[in-house]
Amino acid sequence: MRCFIALPIDPNTRGTLHNCSLRLQTQPWAHHIKWFNADNYHLTLQFIGSKVTADKVDQITQAMDNWLENIPAFEIRIKRIELFPDNSAPHTITATIENNPRLNRLAKLIADKLSTIGLQPSQKSFRPHISLGRINTKAGSKDFLIPPALNQVSQFDLALRVDTITLYRSELTQTAPIYTELKSIYLNNH
């Protein structure tokens, strides 16, 4: 099965990001984007794979409590809406996250723990973001320009509380992926 470990997005942050997405959908280039349903917004910490066996999923669900037992909850800040991975060859419109050492350590911890049970973590460097829409590969990248009012989300004072880590199963469909929560761990709130 296709699986990933991610931070779910709280309703307030999800609503603000959805409003940003709706504003983007009024741009002349918006028809080149497959906009994601706000209920599917998440921040991926580690993509595990598209062919994860049921026994590996069981190992992850049994081990997650131990992996995350002493990690306190914390906040991260959403920086801006931008083209991802860059302006010259974008494939996604995202809300990107300010650099946060605690978030980076959490992503690395999960990658390290997955490797101990025989799963190869992603080799891509961790660039935390929340995907809002996928750009049609036939669209020219020069056509996309994020409006200045959305280029700095900090004007919304947008924070995301990192207090839940979730293992999801992802089923790809013709219309939109279906994400099913397999296990959630709630971080220490002290």
N, C-alpha and C positions, 0 to 999 in steps of 0.2 A: 504494500500500500504506500501511498504518497504521504509523507509526514514532515512536520516542522515544529519547532518549539518557538513560541512567540509571546509577546506581551499583548494581551487584549487591550482595547482602547476604551476608556470609561465613557459613559454617555455624554457628558458635557464636552469633552475634547472631540469625540466623534461628531457631535452636532456642529461644533465650530468648523471642523475640517470639512464636513459635508456642505456647509454654507460657502466655504472657500471654493469647493468643487463646483457648486451651482453657479458661482460668479465666473469661474473659468469656462463653464459650459456656454457662456454667452459670447466667447471670443470667436472671431472668424474661422479659426482653425479647429474649433471644438469637435467638428464632425470627423476628424481624423483620430479621435481618442475613443477607446472603449472605457467608459467611466465605470469605476467599481462601486458596488453597493456599499453604503456606509456601514452596514452591519458586518461587512467583511474586513473593515480596516483593522490592521494589526501591525506590530513591529516585530519582524522576524529576528530572532536571536541566532537560530541555526536551522538551516534547511537540512533535513536528515537524508532524504532521498525519495525517489519515485517508486522504488521496489523494495520497501522495507518489509521484512518477513514478520509474521504475527509473533513469533517468539522474541524477536528483537524489540518489538513494540512492548511486549510484556516485560522484558528486562528494563526498558526505560521507565515504564509506569511504576515498577517496583522500586527502582533506584532513585527516582526524582526527589522523594522526601529527604533522603540522606544527602543528596547533592546540594540541596538548597536550605537545609535545616537551620543554619546559623546566619543566614543572610538577612540583614534588615531591609525594610522597604525604604525607598528613596524617591526623589523626583528628578525628572529630566525636563529640559526645555525644548520646545519645538522652535526651530530657528526661522525657517522660511519655506515657501513653496518654490520648487525649482525643477528643472529638467534633470533626469537621472540617466546615466551616470554623469553626463556633462552636456553642455550646450551644443557641442559639435556632432555628437552621435547619440541623441537621447532615445530611450525606448520606453520611459515611464515618466509620469508627472508625480512628484512626491512632496510630502512634508518632511523636511530633513531635521535631524536632531543635533543640537549643540554637542560638541565633544564633551563626553562625560566619562572620567576614568572608572567610576563604579559600574557604569553600563558596559564599558569595554571589558572589565574584569569578569562580569557576569557572563557575557557572551563567550569569552575564552574558557571560563570554567565549564560551561556546558559543552563546548567543543572538546575539551580535554576528557570530560567524563564519557562522552559518546565514544571517543576513541578507545577507552578502556573496555568497552563492551563490543569492540570490533566494528564500529561504524566509522567510516571515514568522514570527518567533518569537511565542510566546504573549504576550498583552498583560496577563495576570494577573501580579500581583506574586509573586515566588518565595517560597513558604512550604514549606520542606523537610519532608517527612513520608514515612512508610512506611505504605501502606494495608493494614489488616488485614481489613476487611470493609466492604461497602456496605449502607447502611440502606435498607430498603424505603420508597419515597416515601409510601406510605399510612400509615406508622406515625407516631404523634404524637411530636414531639421531647421532650415533657415526660416521656415514659416512660423515657428513657435516663439512667442514672447510672453513671459509671465508679466501681467500688469504690475507696475510699481506698488500699488496698494496691497498686493498679495506677496510681493517679493520679500517682505520682511514681516513674518507672522508675529514677531516679537511685539508688534503694535497691539496684538490681541492678548498679550501676556499669557501665552498658552503653555501650560505645564502638563506633564503626564506623570501620574504617580505610578511608580514601578512597585507594585505590591502583589501581583499575580503573574505566575509563569504557567503557560498552558501548552500542552502537547496536543497538536491538532492533526486530524486526518484530512487530507485535501482530495476531493473528487472533482476532476475537471469535467465540465459539461459544455455543451454548445453555447449556452447563454452566460453562465457565470460559474465559478468554482463553488463547491459546497464544502464548508469547513465544519467539521464535527469535533467537538472537544472530547479528547480521550482521557485527559487527566489535568487537573489544575492544582498548583501549589500556591499557598498564600504565604507571603514572606512575613517575617517577624515585624510587627508594627511598634516595637519598643524604641 
